[in-house]
Each structure stands twice: as structure tokens, then as C-alpha cells.
Amino acid sequence: MADRTAPARDSEQAIAAALQRYRVMATVVGVLLVLLFAVALPLKYWAEIPGPVTVLGTAHGWLYALFFLSAVDLALRAKWTVKGTVVSLAMGTIPFLSFIAERAVTRKMRAGERV
């Protein structure tokens, strides 16, 4: 029978899995936010088509909550600083900065640095 014990919460394997979840969610939320600002809002205000804002805004809101949870999970596992955690979470709310934050976090994590 295979050993099915979970890796320790702060093991390298658990942190790597948490980083992967964070990266996926940061990318998804970033893409939705760019679409919301670059496509849906112009459609709403220039073409008077409010549907895309409703759909993308709602999707972004729910998925940002999952991004928030994945970022906090990673921050706790990897023992990020409070400042690093808050900055990373805040950058997830600004178009294009979420991509920069994700790359910076990934670079630091892979270098073994604290965020």
C-alpha cells in the first residue's frame, strides 16, 4: 500500500504546488482584468452594451477571491513578509501590474528569497 501522507505544509513540494496555484490564478485574474478594462468598459460606455462588464466583472470578482486565497496560502507556506503579501495582493487589482507581480514573486521564490 502506497504512503498517502501529505507533505508538510512548508515543505518544498507544498510550496512549489502553492506557487503553481498562485501563478495560474494571477494569470487568470490578470487576463480578466485587462479584458474588463480594455474591452468590456469601452463597450459599456461607448457602445452602450453593458453585458460584458456584468459577465467579466462578476467572473473577475469571484476569481480574485480565489487568487486572494492562493496568494495568502503561498504567503503563509513560504513565510512572506506582511509588506510583500499586501503588495502582491494589491497589484492583483491593477491591470498589467498583476503580471509584473506574478513574475517578481516567481523569480524571488525560485531564487529562495523571501517576498
DSSP file (Angstrom, degrees, kcal/mol; ACC not computed):
  #  RESIDUE AA STRUCTURE BP1 BP2  ACC     N-H-->O    O-->H-N    N-H-->O    O-->H-N    TCO  KAPPA ALPHA  PHI   PSI    X-CA   Y-CA   Z-CA
    1    1 A M              0   0    0      0, 0.0     2,-0.1     0, 0.0     3,-0.0   0.000 360.0 360.0 360.0 131.8    0.0    0.0    0.0
    2    2 A A        -     0   0    0      1,-0.1     2,-0.6     2,-0.0     0, 0.0  -0.366 360.0-108.0 -72.4 148.1    1.4    3.4   -1.0
    3    3 A D        -     0   0    0      1,-0.1    -1,-0.1    -2,-0.1     0, 0.0  -0.668  35.0-176.7 -76.8 118.3    2.1    6.0    1.6
    4    4 A R        +     0   0    0     -2,-0.6     2,-0.2     2,-0.0    -1,-0.1  -0.014  29.9 136.1-109.2  29.3   -0.5    8.7    1.2
    5    5 A T        -     0   0    0      1,-0.1     3,-0.1     3,-0.0    -2,-0.0  -0.564  56.4-117.8 -77.7 141.7    0.6   11.2    3.8
    6    6 A A        -     0   0    0     -2,-0.2     3,-0.1     1,-0.1    -1,-0.1  -0.458  32.8-101.5 -75.6 148.3    0.5   14.8    2.7
    7    7 A P        -     0   0    0      0, 0.0    -1,-0.1     0, 0.0     0, 0.0  -0.315  52.1 -82.3 -65.3 155.5    3.8   16.7    2.5
    8    8 A A    >   -     0   0    0      1,-0.1     3,-2.1     2,-0.1     6,-0.4  -0.250  42.3-112.3 -57.3 147.7    4.5   19.1    5.4
    9    9 A R  T 3  S+     0   0    0      1,-0.3    -1,-0.1    -3,-0.1    68,-0.0   0.810 116.4  36.1 -54.5 -35.5    2.8   22.4    5.0
   10   10 A D  T 3  S+     0   0    0      4,-0.1    -1,-0.3    68,-0.1    -2,-0.1   0.108  89.2 125.8-108.9  22.5    6.1   24.3    4.5
   11   11 A S  S <> S-     0   0    0     -3,-2.1     4,-2.5     1,-0.1     5,-0.2  -0.344  74.7-110.7 -72.9 161.5    7.9   21.6    2.5
   12   12 A E  H  > S+     0   0    0      1,-0.2     4,-2.5     2,-0.2     5,-0.2   0.881 119.4  52.6 -60.0 -37.9    9.5   22.4   -0.8
   13   13 A Q  H  > S+     0   0    0      2,-0.2     4,-2.1     1,-0.2    -1,-0.2   0.917 110.7  45.9 -65.1 -44.1    6.9   20.3   -2.6
   14   14 A A  H  > S+     0   0    0     -6,-0.4     4,-2.2     2,-0.2    -2,-0.2   0.887 114.1  48.6 -67.3 -38.8    4.0   22.0   -0.9
   15   15 A I  H  X S+     0   0    0     -4,-2.5     4,-2.6     2,-0.2    -2,-0.2   0.904 110.0  51.7 -67.8 -40.8    5.4   25.5   -1.5
   16   16 A A  H  X S+     0   0    0     -4,-2.5     4,-2.1    -5,-0.2    -2,-0.2   0.904 111.1  47.7 -62.3 -40.5    6.0   24.6   -5.2
   17   17 A A  H  X S+     0   0    0     -4,-2.1     4,-2.1     2,-0.2    -1,-0.2   0.903 112.3  49.3 -66.5 -40.6    2.4   23.4   -5.6
   18   18 A A  H  X S+     0   0    0     -4,-2.2     4,-2.5     2,-0.2    56,-0.2   0.882 109.5  52.3 -65.4 -38.4    1.2   26.6   -3.9
   19   19 A L  H  X S+     0   0    0     -4,-2.6     4,-2.7     2,-0.2    -2,-0.2   0.907 108.4  51.0 -63.3 -41.7    3.4   28.7   -6.2
   20   20 A Q  H  X S+     0   0    0     -4,-2.1     4,-2.3     2,-0.2    -2,-0.2   0.920 110.7  47.9 -62.9 -43.3    1.9   27.0   -9.2
   21   21 A R  H  X S+     0   0    0     -4,-2.1     4,-2.5     1,-0.2     5,-0.2   0.924 112.5  50.1 -61.5 -43.6   -1.7   27.6   -8.0
   22   22 A Y  H  X S+     0   0    0     -4,-2.5     4,-2.9    48,-0.2     5,-0.2   0.925 110.2  49.9 -59.9 -46.1   -0.7   31.3   -7.3
   23   23 A R  H  X S+     0   0    0     -4,-2.7     4,-2.1     2,-0.2    -1,-0.2   0.910 111.6  47.7 -62.3 -43.4    0.8   31.7  -10.8
   24   24 A V  H  X S+     0   0    0     -4,-2.3     4,-2.6     2,-0.2    -1,-0.2   0.949 115.2  44.7 -62.4 -49.0   -2.3   30.2  -12.5
   25   25 A M  H  X S+     0   0    0     -4,-2.5     4,-2.7     1,-0.2     5,-0.3   0.886 111.6  52.9 -65.9 -38.2   -4.7   32.4  -10.5
   26   26 A A  H  X S+     0   0    0     -4,-2.9     4,-2.2    -5,-0.2    -1,-0.2   0.903 112.2  46.0 -62.5 -40.6   -2.6   35.5  -11.0
   27   27 A T  H  X S+     0   0    0     -4,-2.1     4,-2.6    -5,-0.2    -2,-0.2   0.931 114.0  47.1 -68.3 -45.8   -2.6   35.0  -14.8
   28   28 A V  H  X S+     0   0    0     -4,-2.6     4,-2.4     1,-0.2     5,-0.2   0.941 115.5  45.2 -61.2 -48.3   -6.3   34.2  -15.0
   29   29 A V  H  X S+     0   0    0     -4,-2.7     4,-2.4     1,-0.2    -1,-0.2   0.892 113.0  51.7 -64.5 -39.6   -7.2   37.3  -12.9
   30   30 A G  H  X S+     0   0    0     -4,-2.2     4,-2.3    -5,-0.3    66,-0.3   0.920 110.5  47.4 -63.0 -44.5   -4.8   39.5  -14.8
   31   31 A V  H  X S+     0   0    0     -4,-2.6     4,-2.6     1,-0.2     5,-0.2   0.929 113.1  48.7 -63.4 -45.3   -6.3   38.5  -18.2
   32   32 A L  H  X S+     0   0    0     -4,-2.4     4,-2.5     1,-0.2    -1,-0.2   0.897 111.0  50.7 -61.9 -39.5   -9.8   39.0  -16.9
   33   33 A L  H  X S+     0   0    0     -4,-2.4     4,-2.3     2,-0.2     5,-0.2   0.907 110.7  48.0 -66.7 -40.8   -8.9   42.4  -15.5
   34   34 A V  H  X S+     0   0    0     -4,-2.3     4,-3.3     2,-0.2     5,-0.4   0.927 113.1  48.6 -64.3 -44.1   -7.3   43.5  -18.8
   35   35 A L  H  X>S+     0   0    0     -4,-2.6     5,-2.2     1,-0.2     4,-2.2   0.897 110.3  52.3 -61.7 -39.7  -10.3   42.3  -20.8
   36   36 A L  I  <>S+     0   0    0     -4,-2.5     5,-2.5     3,-0.2    -2,-0.2   0.938 119.0  34.3 -61.0 -47.6  -12.6   44.1  -18.4
   37   37 A F  I  <5S+     0   0    0     -4,-2.3    -2,-0.2     3,-0.2    -1,-0.2   0.863 125.7  39.1 -78.2 -36.2  -10.8   47.4  -18.8
   38   38 A A  I  <5S+     0   0    0     -4,-3.3    -3,-0.2    -5,-0.2    -2,-0.2   0.754 134.3  11.1 -88.7 -24.9   -9.8   47.1  -22.5
   39   39 A V  I  X5S+     0   0    0     -4,-2.2     4,-2.0    -5,-0.4    -3,-0.2   0.762 124.8  44.8-118.1 -56.0  -12.9   45.5  -23.9
   40   40 A A  I  ><S+     0   0    0     -5,-2.2     4,-2.3     1,-0.2    13,-0.4   0.911 112.5  48.1 -68.2 -44.7  -15.9   45.5  -21.6
   41   41 A L  H  ><S+     0   0    0     -5,-2.5     4,-2.6    -6,-0.3     5,-0.3   0.928 112.3  48.6 -65.8 -43.8  -15.7   49.0  -20.2
   42   42 A P  H  >>S+     0   0    0      0, 0.0     4,-2.8     0, 0.0     5,-0.8   0.907 111.8  51.4 -59.9 -38.3  -15.4   50.7  -23.6
   43   43 A L  H  X5S+     0   0    0     -4,-2.0     6,-2.2     3,-0.2     4,-1.0   0.912 112.0  47.1 -62.1 -40.4  -18.3   48.6  -24.9
   44   44 A K  H  <5S+     0   0    0     -4,-2.3     4,-0.4     4,-0.3    -1,-0.2   0.941 123.2  30.3 -66.4 -47.2  -20.4   49.7  -21.9
   45   45 A Y  H  <5S+     0   0    0     -4,-2.6    -2,-0.2    -5,-0.2    -1,-0.2   0.772 130.0  32.5 -90.4 -25.8  -19.6   53.4  -22.2
   46   46 A W  H  <5S+     0   0    0     -4,-2.8    -3,-0.2    -5,-0.3    -2,-0.1   0.775 133.5  25.4-100.1 -30.8  -19.0   53.9  -25.9
   47   47 A A  S  <<S-     0   0    0     -4,-1.0    -3,-0.2    -5,-0.8    -2,-0.1   0.403  98.0-125.2-112.7  -0.2  -21.4   51.3  -27.4
   48   48 A E        +     0   0    0     -4,-0.4    -4,-0.3    -6,-0.3    -3,-0.1   0.887  63.9 138.2  55.2  43.6  -23.9   51.1  -24.6
   49   49 A I        +     0   0    0     -6,-2.2     4,-0.3    -9,-0.2    -1,-0.2  -0.888  23.3 173.4-116.4  96.0  -23.5   47.4  -24.3
   50   50 A P     >  +     0   0    0      0, 0.0     4,-1.7     0, 0.0     3,-0.5   0.628  54.5  89.2 -82.4 -12.1  -23.4   46.6  -20.6
   51   51 A G  H  > S+     0   0    0      1,-0.2     4,-2.4     2,-0.2     5,-0.2   0.891  83.6  51.8 -55.2 -49.3  -23.4   42.8  -20.8
   52   52 A P  H  > S+     0   0    0      0, 0.0     4,-3.0     0, 0.0     5,-0.4   0.858 107.6  53.4 -60.4 -34.4  -19.7   42.1  -21.0
   53   53 A V  H  > S+     0   0    0     -3,-0.5     4,-2.3   -13,-0.4     5,-0.3   0.917 110.0  48.5 -64.4 -41.3  -19.0   44.3  -17.9
   54   54 A T  H  X S+     0   0    0     -4,-1.7     4,-1.9     3,-0.2     5,-0.2   0.945 117.6  40.0 -62.5 -48.3  -21.5   42.3  -15.9
   55   55 A V  H  X S+     0   0    0     -4,-2.4     4,-2.5     2,-0.2    -2,-0.2   0.968 122.7  38.4 -68.0 -54.2  -20.0   38.9  -17.0
   56   56 A L  H  X S+     0   0    0     -4,-3.0     4,-2.9     1,-0.2     5,-0.2   0.879 116.3  52.5 -67.7 -37.2  -16.3   39.8  -16.8
   57   57 A G  H  X S+     0   0    0     -4,-2.3     4,-2.2    -5,-0.4    -1,-0.2   0.920 112.6  44.3 -63.8 -43.5  -16.8   41.9  -13.7
   58   58 A T  H  X S+     0   0    0     -4,-1.9     4,-2.4    -5,-0.3     5,-0.2   0.927 115.0  48.4 -66.2 -45.2  -18.5   39.1  -11.9
   59   59 A A  H  X S+     0   0    0     -4,-2.5     4,-2.7     1,-0.2     5,-0.2   0.926 112.4  49.0 -61.4 -44.9  -16.0   36.5  -13.1
   60   60 A H  H  X S+     0   0    0     -4,-2.9     4,-2.7     1,-0.2    -1,-0.2   0.916 110.1  52.2 -61.4 -42.8  -13.1   38.7  -12.1
   61   61 A G  H  X S+     0   0    0     -4,-2.2     4,-1.4    -5,-0.2    -2,-0.2   0.936 113.7  41.5 -60.0 -48.3  -14.6   39.3   -8.6
   62   62 A W  H  X S+     0   0    0     -4,-2.4     4,-1.3     1,-0.2    -1,-0.2   0.917 117.5  46.9 -66.8 -42.7  -15.1   35.6   -7.9
   63   63 A L  H  X S+     0   0    0     -4,-2.7     4,-2.6    -5,-0.2    -2,-0.2   0.818 105.7  59.1 -72.5 -28.8  -11.7   34.6   -9.3
   64   64 A Y  H  X S+     0   0    0     -4,-2.7     4,-3.1    -5,-0.2    -1,-0.2   0.886 101.9  55.9 -63.6 -35.8   -9.9   37.4   -7.5
   65   65 A A  H  X S+     0   0    0     -4,-1.4     4,-2.1     2,-0.2    -2,-0.2   0.908 109.3  45.5 -61.0 -40.8  -11.3   35.8   -4.3
   66   66 A L  H  X S+     0   0    0     -4,-1.3     4,-2.5     2,-0.2    -2,-0.2   0.885 112.4  51.1 -68.7 -38.2   -9.6   32.5   -5.3
   67   67 A F  H  X S+     0   0    0     -4,-2.6     4,-2.7     2,-0.2     5,-0.2   0.927 108.8  52.1 -60.7 -44.6   -6.4   34.4   -6.3
   68   68 A F  H  X S+     0   0    0     -4,-3.1     4,-2.6     1,-0.2     5,-0.2   0.929 111.1  46.6 -57.5 -47.6   -6.5   36.1   -2.8
   69   69 A L  H  X S+     0   0    0     -4,-2.1     4,-2.5     1,-0.2    -1,-0.2   0.901 113.0  48.7 -64.0 -41.1   -6.8   32.7   -1.1
   70   70 A S  H  X S+     0   0    0     -4,-2.5     4,-2.3     2,-0.2   -48,-0.2   0.882 112.5  48.7 -68.1 -36.2   -4.0   31.2   -3.2
   71   71 A A  H  X S+     0   0    0     -4,-2.7     4,-2.8     2,-0.2    -2,-0.2   0.915 112.9  46.7 -68.7 -42.6   -1.7   34.2   -2.5
   72   72 A V  H  X S+     0   0    0     -4,-2.6     4,-2.5    -5,-0.2     5,-0.2   0.907 111.6  52.2 -65.6 -40.7   -2.4   34.0    1.2
   73   73 A D  H  X S+     0   0    0     -4,-2.5     4,-2.4    -5,-0.2    -2,-0.2   0.942 113.2  43.9 -58.8 -48.1   -1.8   30.3    1.2
   74   74 A L  H  X S+     0   0    0     -4,-2.3     4,-3.0   -56,-0.2    -2,-0.2   0.911 112.0  53.5 -63.3 -43.0    1.5   30.7   -0.6
   75   75 A A  H  X>S+     0   0    0     -4,-2.8     5,-2.4     1,-0.2     4,-0.6   0.901 112.0  44.6 -60.3 -41.7    2.5   33.6    1.7
   76   76 A L  H  <5S+     0   0    0     -4,-2.5     3,-0.3     3,-0.2    -1,-0.2   0.911 115.8  46.4 -69.5 -42.6    1.9   31.5    4.8
   77   77 A R  H  <5S+     0   0    0     -4,-2.4    -2,-0.2    -5,-0.2    -1,-0.2   0.923 120.8  37.4 -64.7 -44.3    3.7   28.5    3.5
   78   78 A A  H  <5S-     0   0    0     -4,-3.0    -1,-0.2    -5,-0.2    -2,-0.2   0.416 108.4-122.9 -91.4   1.1    6.7   30.4    2.2
   79   79 A K  T  <5 -     0   0    0     -4,-0.6    -3,-0.2    -3,-0.3    -4,-0.1   0.942  40.0-173.0  56.4  53.8    6.7   32.9    5.2
   80   80 A W      < -     0   0    0     -5,-2.4     2,-0.1    -6,-0.1    -1,-0.1  -0.261  28.1-101.6 -66.8 161.6    6.4   36.0    3.2
   81   81 A T     >  -     0   0    0      1,-0.1     4,-2.1     4,-0.0     5,-0.2  -0.449  28.5-115.4 -76.2 161.1    6.7   39.4    4.9
   82   82 A V  H  > S+     0   0    0      2,-0.2     4,-2.8     1,-0.2     5,-0.2   0.918 118.1  51.6 -62.9 -43.0    3.4   41.3    5.5
   83   83 A K  H  > S+     0   0    0      1,-0.2     4,-2.7     2,-0.2     5,-0.2   0.928 109.6  48.9 -60.6 -46.0    4.6   44.0    3.2
   84   84 A G  H  > S+     0   0    0      1,-0.2     4,-2.2     2,-0.2    -1,-0.2   0.889 112.9  48.4 -61.2 -40.0    5.3   41.5    0.4
   85   85 A T  H  X S+     0   0    0     -4,-2.1     4,-2.4     2,-0.2    -2,-0.2   0.948 113.6  45.2 -65.5 -49.3    1.9   39.9    0.9
   86   86 A V  H  X S+     0   0    0     -4,-2.8     4,-2.6     1,-0.2     5,-0.2   0.909 114.1  48.9 -63.4 -43.3   -0.1   43.1    0.8
   87   87 A V  H  X S+     0   0    0     -4,-2.7     4,-2.5    -5,-0.2    -1,-0.2   0.925 111.8  49.1 -63.6 -44.0    1.8   44.5   -2.2
   88   88 A S  H  X S+     0   0    0     -4,-2.2     4,-0.8    -5,-0.2    -2,-0.2   0.909 113.6  46.4 -62.1 -42.2    1.3   41.3   -4.1
   89   89 A L  H >< S+     0   0    0     -4,-2.4     3,-0.6     1,-0.2    -2,-0.2   0.907 113.2  48.8 -67.0 -41.6   -2.4   41.2   -3.3
   90   90 A A  H >< S+     0   0    0     -4,-2.6     3,-1.9     1,-0.2    -2,-0.2   0.888 105.7  57.0 -66.4 -38.7   -2.8   44.9   -4.2
   91   91 A M  H >< S+     0   0    0     -4,-2.5     3,-1.1     1,-0.3    -1,-0.2   0.722  94.3  68.9 -67.5 -18.8   -1.0   44.5   -7.5
   92   92 A G  T << S+     0   0    0     -4,-0.8    -1,-0.3    -3,-0.6    -2,-0.2   0.536  95.1  56.5 -73.6  -5.3   -3.6   41.9   -8.5
   93   93 A T  T <  S+     0   0    0     -3,-1.9    -1,-0.2    -4,-0.1    -2,-0.2   0.412  93.8  76.8-103.9   0.1   -6.2   44.6   -8.6
   94   94 A I  S X> S-     0   0    0     -3,-1.1     4,-1.2    -4,-0.2     3,-0.8  -0.949  89.8-107.5-118.2 124.7   -4.4   46.8  -11.2
   95   95 A P  T 34 S+     0   0    0      0, 0.0     2,-1.0     0, 0.0    -2,-0.1  -0.173  99.3   0.3 -51.8 138.7   -4.4   45.9  -14.9
   96   96 A F  T >> S+     0   0    0    -66,-0.3     4,-1.3     1,-0.2     3,-0.5  -0.064 114.2  84.5  71.7 -31.0   -1.0   44.7  -16.1
   97   97 A L  H <> S+     0   0    0     -2,-1.0     4,-2.9    -3,-0.8     5,-0.2   0.789  79.8  65.4 -69.1 -25.1    0.7   45.0  -12.7
   98   98 A S  H 3X S+     0   0    0     -4,-1.2     4,-2.2     1,-0.2    -1,-0.2   0.877 101.3  49.3 -63.1 -35.1   -0.7   41.6  -11.8
   99   99 A F  H <> S+     0   0    0     -3,-0.5     4,-2.1     2,-0.2    -1,-0.2   0.895 111.6  48.2 -69.1 -40.0    1.6   40.1  -14.4
  100  100 A I  H  X S+     0   0    0     -4,-1.3     4,-2.5     2,-0.2    -2,-0.2   0.917 112.2  49.3 -65.7 -43.2    4.6   42.0  -13.1
  101  101 A A  H  X S+     0   0    0     -4,-2.9     4,-2.9     1,-0.2     5,-0.2   0.916 109.5  51.7 -62.5 -43.4    3.8   41.0   -9.5
  102  102 A E  H  X S+     0   0    0     -4,-2.2     4,-2.5     1,-0.2    -1,-0.2   0.915 111.8  46.4 -61.3 -43.2    3.5   37.3  -10.6
  103  103 A R  H  X S+     0   0    0     -4,-2.1     4,-2.7     2,-0.2    -1,-0.2   0.910 113.4  48.9 -65.9 -41.9    6.9   37.4  -12.3
  104  104 A A  H  X S+     0   0    0     -4,-2.5     4,-2.5     2,-0.2     5,-0.2   0.924 113.2  46.7 -64.4 -43.8    8.5   39.1   -9.4
  105  105 A V  H  X S+     0   0    0     -4,-2.9     4,-2.9     2,-0.2     5,-0.2   0.937 113.7  48.2 -62.7 -46.7    7.1   36.6   -6.9
  106  106 A T  H  X S+     0   0    0     -4,-2.5     4,-2.6    -5,-0.2     5,-0.2   0.921 112.0  49.5 -60.9 -44.8    8.0   33.7   -9.1
  107  107 A R  H  X S+     0   0    0     -4,-2.7     4,-1.5     1,-0.2    -1,-0.2   0.935 114.6  44.2 -60.1 -47.6   11.6   35.0   -9.5
  108  108 A K  H  <>S+     0   0    0     -4,-2.5     5,-2.7     1,-0.2     4,-0.5   0.913 113.6  50.1 -64.9 -42.9   12.1   35.6   -5.8
  109  109 A M  H ><5S+     0   0    0     -4,-2.9     3,-1.1     1,-0.2    -1,-0.2   0.916 111.5  47.8 -63.2 -43.0   10.5   32.2   -4.8
  110  110 A R  H 3<5S+     0   0    0     -4,-2.6    -1,-0.2     1,-0.3    -2,-0.2   0.776 110.2  53.0 -70.1 -25.2   12.7   30.3   -7.3
  111  111 A A  T 3<5S-     0   0    0     -4,-1.5    -1,-0.3    -5,-0.2    -2,-0.2   0.497 117.4-114.7 -84.8  -4.4   15.8   32.2   -6.0
  112  112 A G  T < 5 +     0   0    0     -3,-1.1    -3,-0.2    -4,-0.5     2,-0.2   0.662  69.6 140.5  80.1  15.5   14.9   31.2   -2.5
  113  113 A E      < -     0   0    0     -5,-2.7     2,-0.3    -6,-0.2    -1,-0.3  -0.557  55.8-110.8 -90.5 156.5   14.3   34.8   -1.4
  114  114 A R              0   0    0     -2,-0.2   -34,-0.1     1,-0.1   -35,-0.1  -0.680 360.0 360.0 -84.8 138.2   11.5   36.0    0.8
  115  115 A V              0   0    0     -2,-0.3   -35,-0.1   -37,-0.2   -27,-0.1   0.439 360.0 360.0 -86.6 360.0    8.8   38.0   -0.8
